[in-house]
């Protein structure tokens, strides 16, 4: 008789992306650099959205939460992976593995919901600019982020609890760089039918539902952009929209490829490489795509650098702050040409 509520392993062995010794140092340097860039870029965005008054708007409120989710997303995976590269054992405890599964899924779902919310924010700002201050009030924004947080943790809890019903026998080697659903299900010695069913039903609704909403929102935005009389305004808007959609395509395209295929046809080796795209690459791109191409964030960043330069000059008794356009406020919404200036979210 099959047992479904026990496991005979106390730990798992994470084999990582590569087992070749000559590739370990380049992989360590590559992923450490990407992790530092990701954390630094997102921390700057969070700091700017908190400390800069003219960034206290719904768009930047959502952006700050996206940056926080990105930091949590990569921090759940990359530090442990870097430690395992030079570890002789490369082990992770059973509880530690389930904990990693939970937080990985919760942060991934949080990013999914926030991308959906941000698409709605841009849709209202571009297509219904005069209703924007009424629709996206401070209370509504907080409720939307709280809903994203709650739904993402419920989603993670569901899949983590389903993993606890699986049995793991002699094979405890995971051909991956972190504890992911399909690689764990591949080495399970019990039936994974329910787990697969939930991934390909509830998971499809969560992921594809958000993707469908984002596509519809951007379709309406592009339609509104086409009515902009200025050719320069159209070019700027399409350029920014194209960058946003590139990030969305990478994130959802890789997620769909990894999880929404039959477990029998899932390739752990290919899945390991593809997973890097949405766990490491996309969180790095988000600060650059959503912020550094945006005039408001660049202006706030110049003000921040100006203050640091002024403070350093005062301390040393020399040096003057450089001139710039740091005092100009944000007039362009993330994907708009000619959208009205946003009101402040916090008073």
N, C-alpha and C positions, 0 to 999 in steps of 0.2 A: 504494500500500500504506500502511495506517495505521501510524503510529509511536506506540508506547505508553509509551516510557521517556524521553521528552525533553520539555522545555518551552521555548517560544520567548520567554517573558516573564521578565524579571529582577525585576519588582515588580508589585504590584497597587495599585489605587486604591480605597480604602474610602470610598464615597459617604456613609456615615452614615445616621442616621435621617431627616434632612431636609436638603434642599439649599437651602431658603429662607433668605436671610441674616438676616431679622428674627427667625427662630426659633433662631438659634445661641446667643445669650446666655442666653435662658431655659433651653434644653437644657443648657448648660454649668453653670449655677447649680443646676439640678435634679439632675443626675447627680453633680456634685461634692458636694452636700449628702448625697445618698443614700450615696455612697461613704464619706464621712467618718463618717456614722452607723454604717454597716456595720462598718468597720474598728475604730472606737472601741468599739462594743458588743461585738464578738467578742473584742477584746483584753482588755476588762474581764473577760469570762467566762474566758478562758485564764488571766489573772493570778489570779483568785479561786480557780479549781480547783487551781492549783499552790500558792498561798501559804496557803490556808485548810485546816487539818487535817481538820475534819469534812466537807469536800467530797472527801476522798480515798476515794471509793467508785466502783464500776464505772460507775454512771450518769453521774457528773460527769467521769469519765475519758473516756467516749465523747463527752460533750457538749463537752469541751475540744478533742477531735480534730475534731468537727464544726465548731466555730468556726474552727479552723485551716484546714480545707478551704474554708469560706466566704470567708475572707480571700483565700486563693489563687485561688479561683474568680473573684471580682470583680476582683482585682488583675491577672489575666491579660487582662482586657477593658477595664475602665473607664479606667485612666490613659491608655492609647493612644488611646481614643476621645475623651477630653477634649483631648488634644494635637491630634488631627486636626480638631476643631471649628474651631480658628483657624488651621489650617495651609493654606497655598495649594496644596500638592501632595497631601496626604492619602494618601501612599504608604506601603506596607509591603513589604519585600523578600520574595522568594519563600521564602527560608529562614525569615525572620521570621514569615511567614504560616503555614508548616507547624509552626513552634515553638509559635505561638499555638494552632493546632488541637490539638496534642498535649497541652499543659497544660490547655486548656479541657476537653477530653474527660476527662482523668485526674482533674481536680478534680470535675467533674460526676459521674463514676462513683464517686469516693470518697464524695461526699455521698449518692449512691444506696445504696451498701453500708452506710454508717454509719446511715442512717435505718432500714435493715433490722435492723442489729445492735441499735439502740436500742429498736426494737419488741420484739425478743426479750428484751432486758433487762427491759423493763416487764412482758412476759408472765410471765417467771419470777418476778419480784418480787411480782406480784399473784396469780397463779394457783397458784404453788408457793413461797410465802414461806419455808417451813422448809428447802427445798432450795437456796435462793438462795446462801448462803455456800459451799455445796459445788460448785454448778454453775459460778458465775461467780467463779472464783479469779483472783488477780492474773495468773498465767501464762496462763490462758484468755483474759482480757481483752486482754492484750498480743498474743497469737496472733491473736485476732479482728481487731484493728486492723491488724496486719501483713498479714493475709490481704486485708483491704480495700485496703490500699496496693498490694500486689502485683497483685491482680486489676484494679484501676483502671488501673495503668500498662500492663499487658498489653493491656487493652481499648483504651487510647489508642494504643499502639504499632501495633496491628493496623490501625486506621482511618487513622492517619497514613501508614503504609507503603502502604496502598491509594491514598491521595491522590497519592503520588509517581509512580504509573503513569499518571496522567492527563496529557494534553497540553493546553496553553493557547496559543492562537494570537494573533490580533490583539486580541481583546477581553480586557482586563485590569481592567475596572471591576466591582467587587463592590458590589451594591446592599444593603449591610449595614454595621453599625458594627464588625464584627470578622470574622475569617476563620472561617466556619462551614462545615460539610460541604455542605449543600444549595446555598447560594449559590455556592460554588466549583464544585460539580458542574454548576450551571446554565450557567456560562460556559466549561466545558470543551469542546474540539472533538474529544474522543475518547469512546469508549463508556464509560458509567458504570454499565453493567449489574451488574458484579461488586460495585462499591461499594454500589449500592442494595440488592442481594441480601443483602449482609452486614449492612447497617444494619437491614433488616427481618426478619432471622433471628436473628443473634447479638445485635443490639440489643434485639429484642423479648424474648429470653430474659433478658438482663441487667436490663432496666427492668421489664418486666411480671412477671418472676419475683419481684423484690424487692417490687413493689407487691402482688402476691398474698399474699406472706408477711406483709406489714404488715397487710393487711385481715383475714387469718385471726387474727393475733395480737390485733388490737384487738377482733375479735368475741369472742374468749375473755375478754379483759379486761372488756369491757362486760357479758358474762354474769356474771363474778365480781362486778362492781360492783352488779349488780341484787340480789345477796344481802346487801349492806351494810344493816344495820338502820336506821342513822341517815339521816334525810332530808337533813340538811345534808351528811353525808359523800357521799351519792349526788350531790347537786347540785355539790359541789366537783369530784368525780371526772369527772362528765360535762362540766362546763365546761372542765376542762383537756384532756380527751380531744377535745372538739370543736375546741379551738384547735389541738391537734396535727394532727388530721385535716384541718383547713383548710389548713395549710402543706403537708401531703402531697398534698392534692388540687390545689393550685396548681402544685406542682413537677412531679408526674407528669402532670397534665392537659395542661400546656403542652408538656412533653417529648413526650408522645404525639402531640399535634396537629402539632408541628413535624416530627418525624422519621418517624412511622409512617404516611405517606401516599405515594402514587405521586409520583415526582419531577416528572412532567408536570403534575400538578395543584397543585404547591407554588407558593404565591404569596410572592415575596420580600418584597413590601411588608407583607403581613399577618404573615409569619413574623418580620420585623424587630421589629414591635411585640410580638408574643407572646413572643419570646425575652427581652425585657426582664423579663418576669414571673419567669422562673426563674433568670436570670443576675444580676439586681439586687434585685428585690423580695423573693424568698424568702430570700436570705442576710441581708437586713435584719430580716425577721420572726423568723428562728430564735432570735436572742438573747432577744427579748421573749417569744416563745411558750414556749420551753423553759426559760427561766431566770427572767425577771423576774416570772413568775407563780408561781414556786417559792419556798417559805418559806426553804429552806436558802441559796439564792443571795442573797435579799434580806437575810437575817440576816448573811451574810458581807460583803455590800456595806456594811451599816450599820457593822459592825466596822471595815472599811477606812476609811470616812469618819471614824469616831470617832478612829482613830489619826492620820489626817491633821490633824484639828481639834486633837487633843491636842498634836501636834508643832508645829503653827503657834502654838498658845497658849503652849507652852513657850518657843518662839523669841522671841516678842514680849513674854512675861511677863504676858499677859492671856488671858482666855478659858478656858472650861471645856468639856469634851466633853459633848455632850447625852446624855440618858438614852435608852435604847432597849432593844429586845429582841435586841440583837446576839449575846448569849451563848447564845441558844436554838439547839439543834442541829436538823438536818433530821430530821423524823419521817415526812414524807409523801413517798412516791415520786412521780415525775413525773405519773403518771396513776392515782393510787390514793387511796382513802380507807381508812385503817386499815392500810396495809402496815407491816410492822415496820421499825424503824430499820436502816439498812444498816451493815454492818461497814466498817471502813476498808480501802481497797485497799492502801495503803502502810503499812508498819510501820517 
